Amino acid sequence: MLNIVTIWLFCFVCASTLNAQPINRHAVLITEVFPDPLPAVGLPTTEFIELTNVSDSTINLQNWKIGDGSSSARISIPFLLKPDSIVIICAASSATNWEPSGSVIGVSNFPSLNNDADLVVLYSSDGSLIHAISYQTDWYRNEVKSQGGWTLEMIDTRNPCGDSKNWTASQDSRGGTPGHTNSVNGANPDEALPELVRTRYVDSTTMIALFNEPMDSSIASTLPNYQFNPKLEINSIVALSPLFNEILIRLEEKPDSNLVYELSVRFVTDCAGNAIGGFNKAKFAQPQLALKNEIVINEILFNPKPDGFDYVEFYNSGKKTIDLSRLFIAGRNTNGDLIGLNKISSEPFLFFPGEWIVITENRNWVLNNYFVKQPTYLIQIPDLPSLPDDNGKLVLLNEQGTILDELHYEDQWHFALISSKDGVALERIDYSKLTQDKNNWTSAASTSGFGTPTAMNSQFLSDPQLQGSITINPKVFSPDNDGFDDYASILYQLNEPGYVINITVFDMAGRPVRYLVKNETLSQQGKFYWDGLDEKRQSLPIGIYIVYTEVFNLKGKKARFKNTITLARRL
């Protein structure tokens, strides 16, 4: 019979052997995190990180490290994690709280997980990166659960680099599944092509290419896969740990400060092996100091819908590329002093000529309530200056404290015929006219969803020589649900913004049969549809109809249009 010493030595040798074996990346995964335990739903009110062994080997976790962006904890005891097994990592002081849920390792200096966003990184005993995630509150995909008490769970362990697409809030009634298979467990392969999102300036010979997901670090570090136009010679390329979604590029030469370069990337693949597709180009330039009126306040939502959030849009009307991390926004109090001064971006962010960027305190709310043409240029910041619903003051400054633009808005600048101003953005009409000219602002068009964040304003006066027109296509339509010409499109194009439209359909006897549009505010161009039904949603007989359109604004300008259209049906 083996004595106690022999057994102890046997276990020690086994553990030491397991600990010495090289561990492949993604052999052990972070599969569940609990950053915000309050308010309690059903789980203990202390944080934890769950690890799952997805390899075929038993792994000794002794001397492994788990950390966030600012601190890390070391697993000091031997712990053999078998294949398909799960362990809960938590603070030593809260280990007893989690023991009923399964295997637990309590550690000293357990990293404090931020509620809204944080980086969680797992390293093996030899310092090799095993897994990393960078969660945010939008990973919950549920506004209620993101407020606390629910864990974030990985969906598919075969997709370890899936980021937000492979994580969601737990569906378990207790709020999470620590120590057990995740409640959301299922197939969720990464089939999306990676995208080059933007570039970031570091110094005169160093830049970063930012991708929308983790990349294959080896292929992404291959120099011939990157090319600049105009040409810039590249010295070296390194995929940055731990997420590998940022690629550090060192240049042989300084870029020309007056040029905007285009970076093209080819052949690189994401962590799952998907090769990059058409979204493989991004602009790059050396940022310069912004001067007065080179960046202007272009659109502002200061009276959002109930439970909504303000946003502010800026337009780069100059010829320079500007780093948003060097711009500041503030309000003014009744004494005229600046208050609520904040950076527009917490990290370097290149803002190119002719582009729009939007800042808000809740990016997801804006995405869910408005059409955001370029989500990359919608930036969430911790605090906007106070933007009262009746009137307020907004100031844009550069890094030297020079005021670039200033707006003292009033709710009376909205279009007077709007029934409710809630959720309606105030848009600048002309970049070249004064910011403080009240006639240079009006309400965003209803046809554009009452706001155009990250896109040209619906009320932008682009060419005063344009002639207004109403056209209908097709001239003959057959609303019989056969998929061919079932609707008539009524297209409008006007010479200036700020108009309201009414559209009425008459029969040949001059009787109104459909009040199609009533007092809709317009952008400069767009379309409406007629389905061939009357005011009671009944089918109209075949024949010729007159579409009468009236547009007007509060300055007394009017225009009227008559168009004929034939309604036909299959006999």
N, C-alpha and C positions, 0 to 999 in steps of 0.2 A: 504494500500500500504506500502511495506517495505521501511524504510528510508535508507539513504546511510550508516549509521553506522551499521544497521542490516545486510545489504548486505555484508559490509566489514567483519563483524564478522563471517558471514556464510562462506565466502570464506576462511578466515583465519583458521577456524576450519576444513574445508574440506582439505585444504592444509596440516595442521598439522597432521590430521588423516592419509592422504596418505603418508606423510613423515615418520610416525611412523610404518607403516606396514613393516614387514620384506620382503626384495626383494630377490628373488631366483637368483642364479647365472645364467647368460646368459638370464635374462629377458630383458635386454637392451644390444644391441650389437654395437660394432664399425664396421660400414659397408662400410666406405669409408674414405680414407685419401689422403691428398694433400701435400706431403712433399717437392716437387720441382716444384714451379709454373713457373719457367723460363726455356726455352723461352716460352712465352705465346702462347697458341693455340686458346683459346676462352674464358677461364675463367679469373676472376680477379687474379691478381698476388700476392695473399696472401694465406697463409696456412689455412687449416681447417681440422676438424675431424667431421665425420658424425655419429650420433647415431640413432638407430632404436629400437622402442619398439616392441618386438616380443611376449610379454606376452598378457594375456587377461585383464589386469588391467591398469588403468591410474596410472602413477607414477610421483610423485613430485620430480624433479631433484635438488631442493634446497639443498645446502651443499654437493652435490656430487662432486667428484674430478676426473679430467682427467689429466694425466701426461705422461711423458716419463721416460727414465732411470735416469734423473737428476733433474727434477723439476715437479711441478704439479700446477694446477689452480683449484680454488673452484668456483662453481656456486653459487653466493651469493643471487640471486633472486628466488622467487617461480616460477616454470615452470612446468605445468602439461602436461606430454607427454602421449597422448592417445595411445591405442593399434593400431598397424600398422602405427604409426606416426613416422615422421623423424624430426630431428632437427640438425642444423649446429652449431658446436662449433668453435669459432675463437677468435682472439684477439679483445678486445673491440674497438680498433682503426680501425679495418677493418670490423666491423659488418655491416655498411651501404653498403659495397660492395656486401655482400651476401644476403641482404634482398630481392632482386628480385627473388632469387632462392627458398625461403621458410622460415620456422621458423628459427630464428637465436638467439643464446645466445653469447654475447660478454663477455669475461672474462679477468680479469687482470692476468698477468703472464702466458699467454698462452704458453705452452711448444714449444720451437723451434724444429721442426722435422728435423732430419738429412736426407740428400738426399739419402745416400746409405743404411743406416740401422738404425733402432731405435726400442725401446720398447714403446708401447702405452698401458696404463693401465687405467681402469675405476673402481672407487670405489663408493659405495653408501654412504649415509650420516652417517651411523653407522660404516664405515670403512670396510665393506665387499667387497671382490673382486667380481666384476660383469663380467668383460670381459678383456682380454688382448691379444694383438698380438705383434709379433716381426718381422716386415717386413724387407725385403732386396730387393735390386734392381732386383734380379732374379725373384721376384714375378711378375714383369711386363710381363715376357715371351716375351718381344719385345725390341730389342736393341735400336730402335729409340725412343720409348715412354719412356724408362727408362732414357733418357737424360734430361727429364723435360717437364712440360706443361700438363702432363696427370696424372690423379688420379689413385690410386689403389682401386679396388672395390671387395667386397665380392661377391662370386657367389651364394652360397646357405646358407641362414640364418639358416637353420635346421642343418647345419654342422659348428657350431661356432668354433670348435677346428681344423678346416681343414688346418690351416697354409698355406703354399705356394700352396698346391693342391687346395685350395678353394679361391684363390685370383688371380686376373690378372688385366692388364691395362684396363681402360675404353674403350669402343667401340664407345662412343658418339662423334660426330664430334666436340663438344665444348671442349673436353678434359676430361669431367667428368659429373656426374649427381647429384650434391649437392642438397639435399632436395627432391629428387625424387627416384623412384625405380631404382636400378642399371641397367645399360645397359647390363650387363652380367648375370643378374638374371636368375636362372634356377636350376634344380635338379642336385645336385652334392654330393651324399651321400658318407660318409667315409666307404669304405668296405675293406680297406687295413689293414692287421694285423700289430700291432706295432712291432718295432724291438729295441732290446738292442744294441746300436751303439758302445759304448766304456765306459771305466771307467776313473776317474780322481782322482788323489791323492790330498788330502787336507793337512793332517798331519799324524803323525805316527799311529793314531787310527781313522782317519776319511777319507772317500772317497765318491765319487759321482758316481752313475750309470746314464749314459746319454742315453735317449731314443730318437727316431727320431720324436716323436710327443707328444703332451700333453697326460698325462695319467689320469685315474680315481684316484684322489688323495687319496681316502679312501682305495681302494684295493691295490694301489701301496705302501701304507705305512704299509702293513701287514707283520710283520717280518718273519713268516714261509714261505713266498713266495720267500725267497732269501737263497742261499746256496753257500758256497765256497768249492773248491777242490784244494789243501789240505784244510782241515777244518779250518775255522776261526769262532770264536764265535761272534755273532752280539749282540750289546747292544740295539740299537734303529734304527728306519727307519722313515724318514720324507720326504714327497713329497714337493718340494720347490715351493713356490708361486713366481711369478704370473702365470708362464707357465706350471708348473707341469710336465715338461719333464726331470727334474733332480731330482734324489732321493738321499738324504743324508743318508749315512750309517755310524753309529758309531760302532766301533769294541770294543770288550772286551779286546783284546790283540793286540800287535804290530805284523805286519806280518814279516816273516823271509825275510831279505833283499836279500837273495840269491835265493829266490823262486819266480816263476811266478804262480799266482793263477788263477783259472777259476771261475768266478761268473756265476751261473745259476739262472734264474728267471722263475717262473711258476705262472699260474693263474691270473696274472695281466692283466688289460684291458685298452684300450685307452679311451679317453673322449667319444667316440661314442659307447663303449661297445664291441669292437672287442678284443678277447683274443689273447695274444701273441702266436706266432707259433714257427717255427724252429729257427728263429734268436733270441735266448734267452740266448746266452752265450757271455761273453766277458772276456778278460784277465785283470788281475790286478797285480801290483807289486809296491814295494817301490822304487822310482827312486833313482839313484846314480849319482855321478859325472862322466861325460864322460872324458876319457883321450885320448891322441893322438892315432889316427888310429882306435879307437873303433867306430867312426862314419865316413864314407867316402863319398865324392862326387862321385855319381854313374852315373848320366846322366844329360845332360844340353842341353837345347834348347836356343841358343843365336841368331839365325837368323830365326825367325818365318816367316810365310807367311805375305804378306802385311796386315796391320791392325791387326796383331796377337800379341801374348804376349809371353815373355820368361818364361821358367820354369827351376827349379833346383831340382834334385832328390838326396836324401841321403839314404844310406843303413847302418843299424845297424849291423856291422860285429863283434861286441864284444859279451859279455855274460851278459851285464848289461841292465836294463831298464832305459831309459833316459827321463827326462822331457824336451820337446821341448821348453818350455818357458824359459829354462835356457841355450839355445843355441843361438848364434848370427852368422849372416852372413854379410860379408863386401867385398868390392873391394879394390884395391890398385891404387894409382895414380902413375905418372911417377917417383916420388921421393920415392916410396915404402911405403908411409903412408897409413894407413887404411882409407877408405872413405865409406860413405853410410852404416854405421853400423846399423843393425836392428835385432830385435828378430825374430826368426823363427815362434814363435806362441805367440800371445798376452795373451793366457790363458794356464793353465796347460794342457799338452797333452802327454800321455805316449807313448813312442817309444820303442817297444820291440825288442829283438834280432831276427835277420833274417827277419826283415820287411823293407819296403821302404816307405818313405814319400816324397811328392812333394810340393814345394811352388811356387806360381805364383801370379801375380797381378790381374789376371782375371780367376777365377775358371771356369766360364761357357764357356769361349772360349776354354780352354783345354778340357773340357768334350765334347764339340761339334766337336772338330777336331782330337781327339785321342781316342783310346779305353782305358778307365781308369778302370782297373780291380777292384780297391778298392777306390771308391769315398770318403769314410770317411777319407782317408789318403792324400787327395788333399786339401791343405790349402791355402787360399787366404790371402796375407799380403798387406799392403798399398804400400810398396816400396821394390823392389829388387835392389841390386847394379846394376850399369850400366854394361851391357853385350854387348859390341860392336860386330858387325858381323865378323870382321876380326881376332881380338884376344882380350883377356881380362884376368883379374885375379880375382879369387874367393877365399875367405878365410872363413873357418868355425872355430868358437871359442866357448869355454865353458864360464860359468859365471865368471870364474876367469881370463878370458882373454887369456887362453892357446890356442894355435892354434892346432886344432884337425886334420885338413886336409887343403890343399891348392892346387889349380889348376890354372896353367897359360896355357890356351887353345889357339889354333890357328885353323883357318878355314881349313888350309892345312891338319889337322888331319882327315878330312872327306875322305871317300872312293873316289879315284881319278876318277872313271868312272861315278859318279853321275852327271846327266845333270844339275840339280839345287839343291843347298843346302838349299834353302828356305823351312822352315818347317821340316827339317831333324834334329833330335836330335843326339848328340854325346854321344855314350854309352861306359862305361867302360867294358873291356873284362874280367878282373880278379881282384877280391877284394884283393888278396894277393900280387899282383905286385904293384910297385910304382905308385902313382897318376900321377906324372909328366913324366912318360915314355910315349912318344907319340905313341909307338907301343901297348900300353895298351888301346887305344881308337880307335873307328871307328864309321862309320855312322850306325844308326839304320836301320834295314832291311826294304825294301819296303813291304815285305810280312807281316810285323807287323805294317804297317801304318806309318813307319818312326819315331816311338817313342813308348816307353812302360812305360809311367808314372804309378807309384805304382805297377809295376810288374817286374819280372825278365827280365833283358835285353835280347833283341833278339840276341845279339852278345856275350852273356855270355859264357865263356869257362868252361863248367861244368865238362867234363870228356874227357881228351885228348886221352883215349884209345878207344873211340867209333869208329867204322868203318862206312864209308859212304855207303848209300844204296838208291836205287830207287825201289819202289814197285808200282804195279798198281793193282787196285781193282775196279770192278771185272775183271777177265780175259776175260770174254765175256760180252759185254754190248749191249743194244738195244735202240738207241736214237729215240724212237717213241712216246715219250710224254705220255706213259701209267702210269707213276709214278713208274716204276720198272726198275732199272738199266739203267736209261736214260743217265747217265754220267759215264765216267771213271775217277777215282781219281788217280792222280799221286802223291804218297807220297815220300818225301825225308827226309833223316836223315844224317847229316854230322858230322865229327869228330871235327870240329872247325868252328868258325864264320868267316865272312869276305869274303864269296864266292859270285860269280855271276853265274847265271844259264841261259842256252839256251835250249829250248826243241823244237824239230822238229819231225813231224810225216811223215813217208815215207810209200808208198805202197809197195807191194811185188816186183815191178819192179825197186825199188830204187829211185822212183821219190818223191821229197818232195811235200806233199799235204797240209800241215798246219804248219806254223811257230807259234807254240803255245805260247812260251815265249821267249822274247828277252832281254837279259842283265838285268835281275831282281836281285837285291841284296837280299840275303837270311838270315834268322835266321838259327838256327841249325836244325830245323825240321819244316815241314809244308806240304802243299799240293797244287796242281793245278788241274784243271778239263778240260777234253776234251769232247765236246758235239757231236763228230762224224761228224762235218762239215769241209769243206775244207777252203782254204784261202779266197774264194769268198763267204763264208757262205752258200755254197750249200751242199746238202746231198751227202755223199760218198757211193759207192756201198758196199755191204756186202763183207767180206773177212778178211784176216789177215793183220795187219799193224804193223810197227815197230816204237816204240817211242824211239828216240835217244836223250839222255840228256848229256849235257856237263856242268861241273862246273869248275870254275877256280878262282884264286885270283891273286892279283898283286905281290905276292911273287914267282910266277911261278908254283905254284902247280895246277895240273889239274886232273880231273877224268872224265871218259866217261862211259856211261851206255847204254845198248840196252835192251829194253823190247818188247815183242810181245803182241798184244792184238787182239781179234777177234771182229769185228763189225757185229752184226746180226740184223735182222728185222723179224717181224711177216710176214709169207707168206700168 
